Amino acid sequence: MGESNSSVDEDLLLKEFFAEVSEVERDNEVVRILSCFKLNPFEFLKLPFDSSLDDVKKQYRKLSLMVHPDKCKHPQAKEAFGALAKAQQQLLDQQERDYILSQVTAAKEELRAKRKKQLKKDTASKLKSLVDEGKSELEYEQSEEFQQELKLKVRELLTEQEWRRRKMAMRISEEEGRLKKDEEEQKEMWKRKREHEEQWEGTREQRVSSWRDFMKSGKKVKVIKYW
């Protein structure tokens, strides 16, 4: 009987232990998501740049279940859950996805050009590259080192593009503000002109009447004859 109770206690303890481990993993995932580079949805979903649309959907389902506010007790679980949803939306949007992948392509080209310069300086590496008929380059691009460099380079390019976008948006906003100000000044000018015309028209009868009274009561000019 004692052994049976002991077994039950161990099972309960084991269940509680895994529940705690699971909660720690959920919290860690929330922290990871919220520390991701904001402009790269691939990072939020922990996916390589060549992931398919199905990969995106599957990974989103998996990670979103981990940080769902109903399942995760972390105070920022809702924020992390929303970040994952936005990342999936971006990668399922063809235009957004193409834009990000274009930056990935540009990053690869920069890294390849950089490596080519390095190989020119390193004769041994250059000869090895020629002997392997490009295999060493393929292996290098599949390496963890290259993937990390690519990740950082993509961050750099996305940041530059976002900065340009914001500067352009600021200039457009300033131009719109200037045009709006000019339009308001033009409207104010026309308003003052209309008010002046209305005021002038409103006093027309008074001016005409005053002129008539002046003509009636005005002194006649005395003509002096010199002969």
Residue pairs with C-beta under 8 A, 6 or more apart in sequence:
23 72
23 73
25 66
26 66
26 67
26 71
26 72
26 73
26 74
26 77
27 72
27 73
27 74
29 63
29 66
29 67
29 72
29 80
30 67
30 72
30 74
30 76
30 77
30 80
31 74
33 44
33 63
33 67
33 80
33 83
33 84
34 76
34 79
34 80
34 83
36 43
36 44
36 83
37 43
37 155
37 158
39 155
39 158
39 159
39 162
40 100
40 154
40 155
40 158
41 86
41 87
41 88
41 90
41 91
41 96
41 100
42 48
42 49
42 51
42 87
42 91
42 100
43 151
44 83
44 84
44 86
44 87
45 51
45 56
45 59
45 60
45 63
45 84
45 87
45 88
45 91
46 59
46 63
47 55
47 56
47 59
47 91
48 147
49 101
49 104
49 150
49 154
51 59
51 91
53 91
53 92
56 88
56 91
56 92
57 88
57 92
60 84
60 85
60 87
60 88
63 84
64 81
64 84
64 85
65 71
66 72
67 74
67 77
67 80
67 81
67 84
68 77
68 81
69 77
69 78
69 81
72 80
74 80
90 96
90 97
90 100
91 97
91 100
100 158
103 154
103 157
103 158
103 161
104 150
104 154
106 157
107 150
107 153
107 154
107 156
107 157
108 141
108 150
110 153
111 146
111 149
111 150
111 153
112 137
115 137
115 140
118 125
119 125
119 126
119 129
120 126
128 136
129 136
129 137
140 146
